[in-house]
Every structure is written in C-alpha cells, then in structure tokens.
Amino acid sequence: MKIVVTDGYALNPGDLSWKSLEAIGNLQVYDRTPSSLVTERCLDADIILTNKVPLNKETIDKLRHAKLISVLATGYNIVDVAAAKEKGITVCNVPDYGTDSVAQHTFALILELVNATGANAASVANGEWVTSEDFAYSRKPLIELAGKTIGIVGFGNIGQQTARIARAFGMKVVYTGPRKKETDLGDYYPMEALFEHSDVISLHCPLKPENKEFVNSSLLSLMKPSAFIVNTARGQLINEQELADALNNGVIAGAALDVLSTEPPPANNPLLSAKNVIITPHNAWMSKEARERIMKITAENLKAFLNGKPIHVVN
C-alpha cells in the first residue's frame, strides 16, 4: 500500500508525527510538490494525500493505482472530484478540525483592526514612546466592539463559533447564508442588508462557482465608511482589485485578510499595497491542536476506506 503526501510541510513542519499514517502503509512524504512533478510522484500511489497541491483531470486520468484521495483540509476545490469519481477514486476531506482556531484568528484580526495592538507595539519598539511628549498615544483610532454589529457570511460551525465570541464582546450578531437557521446566536439578514448595517463583516462561507468574487464594488459600496471586512475563508470570495480600490478611496475603513486568491500572492496583488489592510499568511488553520486533529482524522479516513466503510466522502 503506497501512500503519497504531496505537500506535507504546512501540516507538519516537524512538530507532529507521521506514525499514524506510517502504520497504514508505505508512506512517502514530500514537503512540497511543484506542478511539474505532481503526476510523476502520484503515478503509482494507492492513496494520495494533498493539502493545496491541485489534482486536476489530466493528472487523475493518468493515475495507475489510486483508489483514494484524502484532502488534508476541509475545502476540496483543489481536486477535480468529478474526474476522480469517473475513475472510481473516492475523495474525502477533514471536516470541523479548525473551528476554534479559525474563529480565534478571526478575532485576532478584528482586534488588530480596532485596537491596533501590533501597530502601537511596533511604534514603541521603534522608540516613539521614549521620545513622545505624551504619556499615552495611539497611532490609529481605537474602537470599542461592545454595541457594534458583526455580520457573518456563512453560519456553519466556524461562523457560529465566531458569533459566540462576538457576543462575549457585547456585539450584536447578524448572519446570512443559504437559509435561515433556528438559532439564538444571531438574526438572519439578506446579504445586502447585512453589508449595509454591519460594523464588521466576517466571511465564513465555502468557495463555490456561484459565489466567486461576490464581494465586489457593488456590495462594498453598501458598507458604512467606518466598517471593516475580515476574510478567513477563501481569497477567491473577494474581487481583490475592487476591495483595494474601496480601501484606497475610503469607501470602507479597513480589511483584515488571512487568505488571498493566489497563495503565495504575486508581488503585484493590489491588496499588498492597499491602505488600511492587515494580511496574515493563511495562519488561521495552523494551530498545533488543529493540525493534530487533521492528522488524526486523516488516519481515520484511511482506515475506514480500507475497511470498506469510507467516511467524509465528498464525491
């Protein structure tokens, strides 16, 4: 049983163990796999584990022995699941591993937007407090979250956990999604109303063909000039040029992003030089605890498949 991990470094840069997978078969772990080597490395694998290395129809059609592709994440848009199904290859993912970690990072970003902790700490490190005429100052206006409205787009597990944290800060929670839910965590708003009334908008929806770049100049123009947008979901949900234009023209007050449409981003991504934007390098999922859950659930995926009872199947 040959198991190939195409891009294992992000999941396990050295602080976890591969033993649970090594016990299942002959494990070959590649830290990274360039596109030119994907087919070659996966050609004779029985099981392929991928995080962000795409497995397209061309590659899948050439696979000789593969029976299972297990994505080391919840999102599986990097695999052509239809092509895999045609070839009789099961595709599974890892659901619900990062709920707490992603919600936590969402609020780390929100708090930086409203408290400017990092910016002010950098100011002190640069010697500005030492030379200040005042005992207290802030490089950006500080904003209290209590009483503000957070609009959550996508109200699954992560969206709901974000709502719980928001309520602890005294925020009003509104949400939107495919359907209204029976919940006391927040009130359902249609999309446009949510953008119009929220002080903070946080994206927690999956990427689908129908919502690609749905955050565009039209929706952004509905937001308050004092409002912020946060994205810890998928970069392709946002039209990046139009968000950059909104930031640079003062249409909204700021943005905090953990994901971009292409990762790593090209140097000319307009958001890298936009005003009032905070960008972290896809960190939200990366707590050690979350990565340990990915490893554990992936091992369970493989064992269940080999026992003839596959779980977390997405095709």
Secondary structure, DSSP 8 states (H G I E B T S, - for coil): -EEEES--TTT-SSSS--HHHHTTSEEEE-S---GGGHHHHHTT-SEEEESSS-B-HHHHHH-SS--EEEESSS--TTB-HHHHHHTT-EEE--TTSSHHHHHHHHHHHHHHHHH-HHHHHHHHHTTTTTT-SSS---SS-----TT-EEEEE--SHHHHHHHHHHHHTT-EEEEESSS----SS-EE--HHHHHHH-SEEEE-----GGGTT-B-HHHHTTS-TT-EEEE-S-GGGB-HHHHHHHHHTTSSSEEEES--SSSS--TT-GGGG-TTEEE-SS-TT--HHHHHHHHHHHHHHHHHHHTT---SB--
